[in-house]
């Protein structure tokens, strides 16, 4: 019941879901830049492949000349020529 009121309050205040939860937000700008908010860590990093852990799964980024442009405790920005993105769900939200 408390969770239901909490969700209703967030909607009333128009608070984005990713701000009040651990769910990731992925923003891709063209095919050259991707920003992942609410990430947990970097699992693998190569010039052609990056694996990012989030609270709900793993984001795999394939391409070339990939590099970590900016990184904070909450956000990570990857630049390069992005060819594909694959998401592996590790928890069941149903």
N, C-alpha and C positions, 0 to 999 in steps of 0.2 A: 504493500500500500504506500509506504514511504517513497519507493522508487517511482510509482505512478505520479505522485504529487510533485516530485523532483523534476520529472520529465515535463509535466504540465507547466511548471514554473519556468523552466528553460525556454519552452515555446513562447510563453507570454512575454518573457524578456528578450526573445529573439537571440538567444545565445547559441552560436554555432555548436553543433554536436561535437566536433573535434576539440573544442576549447574545454569542455567539461567532461571529456572522456579520454580514454587512451587510444581511440580509433585513429588510424592514420589518415592524413589528407595528402593526396598526390596531385601535384600541379605540373603539367607538362607544357612547355613553351616551344612550339614547333617541334622539330626533331633534334634540337641541339641542347636542351636543358630540361632537367626534371628536379622538382623540389618535393621532398617528402617530409611532412610534419609529423610529429609524434612517433619517431622511429626509436628502436631500442638499441641497435648496434649494427656494425658492419661485420658480416659473416665472411665475405670474400671480396677481394678487390684486385682486379687485373685491368689492363688497358682496354680489354675487349669485353669484360664481364664484371658486374657488381651485384652482390647479394646483400640486401638490407633486411634486417629483422625488424618486424613491427609487433605490436601486441596481439594482432589477429592473424599474422602470417608472414610470409617471406616475399619480398619484391625482388625479382630478378631482372636486371637491365642488361641487354646485349647491344653491342655496337663496336665502335672503335674510337681511339683517342679519348676514352672516357677518363675524366679526372674529377677528384673531389674539389669543387670550387669553394664552397663554404660549408662549415659544420659547426653547430652549436649543440647544446645538450638536448634540444628539442627538434631541430631542423637539420636537414642535410641537402645540399644542392650539388648535383652532378652535371657536368657539361661534357659535350663531345658529340659524336655522330651516333644518335640513338637509332638502332635498327628495330628493336622489339622490347616489350615489357611483358613479363609473365608474373602472375601472382599466385602463390601457393597458400591456400587457407590452412592454418594449423589448428584453429578452434572452430567448433560448431556453434553458430550463433542462433540456431533454431531452437 
